[in-house]
Amino acid sequence: MSRFRPCIDLHQGKVKQIVGGSLRDAGAGPVENFVSDKPSEWFAKIFRNDQLTGGHVIKLGPGNEAAARAALAAWPGGLQIGGGITPANASEWLDAGASHVIVTSALFDADGNFLTETLDQLVKFIGAEKLVIDLSCRRTSHGWTVAMNRWQTLTELEVTPATLDRLAPHCAEFLIHAADVEGLCRGIDAELVSLLGSWGKIPVTYAGGAATMDDVFLVDSAGQGRVDVTVGSALDLFGGKSLCYRDLVAWNRRAG
């Protein structure tokens, strides 16, 4: 059965919920749905108290190191960490309390070509059991294409069963944001969830667009119970009005 997994998204040192497709290196800042006046560790302690494991902290750009470390210290072993993870710093983040490290951009060169040798290094340094591969993606004419650099740059890698089969032996889980619907609260990408669920060989977490409990139920059904879900901007914990955090905690407990 699918589970709700919590998230803490960090931007400029603050807990935020943003429209994923609005992240840019230059020009106007991202569209912000929510900016918290509470520190990252406040959220981590809530997740710890409710024993929600397998959630993630994502550092969106620079200026988030201290906030990320504070969240991990508040829920040691309970949260994964992503954003700027490389073979050089992966072990450091595990030592800081992360259960796993999440990697995307480090697996590609500047042109979006996949770097097998970097993946091999990460597995050598920390083990596949501590690695989550982020295949966050955008819809293209081919289906879904992995995007890196805060979802700004398309890579050569497509999200297909063949890609999942290729990478699964080298990681513990996949994390997949549907960047085109991330933060919009207009519903999930059910086709993408269906693809992930029909594959379903190792744990997969989907993020993007969930706005109501019906969307959460749809992830469960379309994903055949094999795809977990993260909820951000719609959640009352992050200023949303259509999804209650306590309902999601109760939903997780239905499976015991």
C-alpha positions in Angstrom: 0.0 0.0 0.0 1.1 3.5 -0.8 2.4 5.7 2.0 2.6 9.5 2.6 6.1 10.7 2.9 6.9 14.1 4.4 9.1 16.7 2.8 11.1 19.8 3.9 12.0 22.0 0.9 14.6 24.6 1.6 15.3 27.8 -0.4 17.6 30.6 0.9 17.7 28.9 4.3 13.9 29.0 4.8 11.3 26.2 4.6 9.3 27.0 1.5 6.8 25.6 -1.0 7.4 26.9 -4.5 6.2 26.2 -8.0 8.8 23.8 -9.3 8.9 25.1 -12.8 9.6 28.6 -11.7 13.1 27.9 -10.4 15.8 29.8 -12.3 19.4 30.7 -11.8 18.9 34.2 -13.1 16.1 36.8 -13.3 13.0 36.9 -11.1 12.8 34.6 -8.1 10.6 31.5 -8.0 6.9 31.7 -7.4 6.5 31.0 -3.7 3.3 29.3 -2.4 4.5 29.4 1.2 7.4 30.7 3.3 7.5 29.5 6.9 8.5 31.6 9.9 9.4 28.3 11.6 12.8 26.7 11.3 13.4 23.4 9.5 13.8 21.5 12.7 10.3 22.4 13.8 8.9 20.4 10.9 11.4 17.6 11.4 10.3 17.2 15.0 6.7 16.9 14.0 7.6 14.1 11.5 9.7 12.4 14.2 6.9 12.6 16.8 4.5 11.0 14.2 7.2 8.4 13.2 7.1 9.4 9.6 10.1 7.8 8.0 11.4 8.0 4.4 10.7 11.7 4.0 13.2 14.1 2.5 15.0 17.4 2.9 15.7 19.1 -0.4 18.2 22.0 -0.7 17.1 24.2 -3.6 20.2 26.2 -4.3 22.8 27.7 -2.0 22.3 29.0 1.5 20.6 26.0 2.9 23.4 24.0 4.6 22.6 25.1 8.2 18.9 24.6 7.9 19.4 21.1 6.3 21.8 20.1 9.1 19.3 21.3 11.8 16.5 19.2 10.3 18.6 16.1 10.1 19.8 16.6 13.7 16.1 16.9 14.8 15.2 13.5 13.2 18.4 11.5 12.9 17.9 8.6 10.6 14.4 9.6 9.7 15.0 11.9 6.7 16.8 11.7 3.4 18.8 14.7 2.0 19.1 16.0 -1.5 20.4 19.0 -3.3 24.0 19.4 -4.3 25.0 15.8 -3.3 28.2 14.5 -4.8 30.6 11.7 -4.2 32.8 14.1 -2.3 30.1 15.1 0.3 27.7 12.2 0.4 29.3 10.5 3.4 29.3 13.8 5.2 25.6 14.1 4.9 25.0 10.6 6.1 27.2 11.4 9.1 25.0 14.5 9.8 22.0 12.2 10.3 20.5 11.5 6.9 19.2 8.0 6.3 20.0 8.3 2.5 21.4 10.8 0.1 19.4 11.8 -3.0 21.3 12.5 -6.2 20.4 14.0 -9.5 22.6 16.6 -11.1 25.9 15.0 -10.1 25.0 12.1 -12.3 25.1 14.2 -15.5 27.6 16.4 -17.2 26.8 20.0 -18.2 25.2 18.8 -21.4 22.9 16.3 -19.6 24.9 13.2 -20.5 24.7 10.4 -17.9 27.9 9.8 -15.9 28.1 6.1 -15.1 31.4 6.6 -13.4 29.9 9.0 -10.9 27.2 6.6 -10.0 29.8 3.9 -9.6 31.8 6.2 -7.3 28.7 6.9 -5.1 27.9 3.2 -4.8 31.5 2.5 -3.9 31.7 5.2 -1.2 28.3 4.8 0.5 26.7 1.7 -0.9 23.6 1.3 -3.0 21.5 0.8 0.1 22.1 4.5 1.1 21.5 6.0 -2.3 18.3 7.4 -3.7 18.3 8.4 -7.4 16.2 11.4 -8.2 14.6 11.1 -11.7 12.5 14.2 -11.5 11.3 15.0 -14.9 9.3 17.0 -17.4 6.9 15.9 -20.1 8.4 15.9 -23.6 7.5 14.4 -26.9 9.2 11.2 -25.8 7.2 10.9 -22.6 9.1 12.1 -19.6 12.7 13.4 -19.6 14.8 13.7 -16.5 15.6 17.3 -15.6 18.6 18.5 -13.6 19.8 21.9 -12.1 16.6 22.5 -10.2 14.6 21.1 -13.1 15.9 23.8 -15.5 18.0 21.5 -17.8 16.7 18.5 -19.7 19.1 15.5 -19.8 19.5 12.6 -22.2 17.7 10.2 -19.8 14.1 9.2 -20.3 11.9 7.9 -17.5 11.1 4.4 -18.9 10.9 0.9 -17.5 14.3 0.3 -19.2 15.9 3.2 -17.4 14.5 2.1 -14.1 15.7 -1.5 -14.7 19.2 -0.1 -15.6 19.5 2.0 -12.4 17.7 0.0 -9.8 20.6 -2.3 -8.9 22.6 0.8 -7.9 20.2 2.4 -5.5 17.7 1.8 -2.7 14.9 3.9 -4.1 13.8 6.4 -6.7 12.4 9.9 -6.0 10.4 11.4 -8.9 9.0 14.9 -9.0 6.7 15.7 -11.9 8.2 19.2 -12.4 5.5 20.4 -14.7 2.8 20.1 -12.0 5.0 20.5 -8.9 3.5 23.2 -6.6 0.5 23.9 -8.8 -2.1 22.0 -6.7 -4.0 21.0 -9.8 -3.8 17.3 -9.6 -1.1 14.6 -10.1 0.3 13.3 -13.3 -1.6 10.0 -13.2 0.1 8.6 -16.3 3.5 9.0 -14.8 2.3 7.4 -11.5 0.8 4.5 -13.5 4.1 3.9 -15.3 6.0 3.9 -12.0 3.5 1.5 -10.4 3.4 -0.9 -13.3 7.2 -1.2 -12.9 7.3 -1.3 -9.1 10.5 -3.3 -8.4 12.0 -1.1 -5.7 10.5 1.7 -3.6 9.4 4.8 -5.5 8.2 8.2 -4.2 6.2 10.5 -6.4 5.8 14.3 -5.9 3.8 16.8 -7.8 0.4 18.3 -7.9 -1.5 16.5 -5.1 -4.2 18.8 -3.9 -6.8 16.6 -2.2 -7.2 13.3 -0.6 -8.7 12.1 -3.9 -5.3 12.8 -5.5 -3.6 10.8 -2.7 -6.0 7.9 -3.3 -5.3 8.2 -7.1 -1.6 7.7 -6.5 -2.4 4.6 -4.5 -4.7 3.2 -7.2 -2.8 4.3 -10.3 0.4 3.2 -8.8 -1.0 -0.2 -7.7 0.0 0.5 -4.1 3.6 0.5 -5.1 4.2 4.3 -5.3 4.5 6.5 -2.2 3.5 10.2 -2.3 4.8 13.5 -1.1 2.4 16.4 -0.5 3.7 20.0 -0.4 1.8 23.2 -1.2 -1.7 21.9 -0.6 -0.9 20.7 2.9 -2.1 22.7 5.9 1.3 22.3 7.5 2.6 24.5 4.7 -0.2 27.0 4.5 -2.4 24.9 2.2 -6.2 24.6 2.6 -7.2 21.4 0.9 -5.1 18.6 2.6 -4.9 18.0 6.3 -1.6 16.7 7.7 -3.4 14.7 10.4 -5.5 12.9 7.7 -2.3 11.8 6.0 -0.8 10.6 9.2 -3.9 8.6 9.8 -3.8 7.3 6.2 -0.4 5.9 6.8 -1.5 4.2 10.0 -4.2 2.3 8.2 -1.6 -0.3 7.1 -0.3 -0.7 10.7 
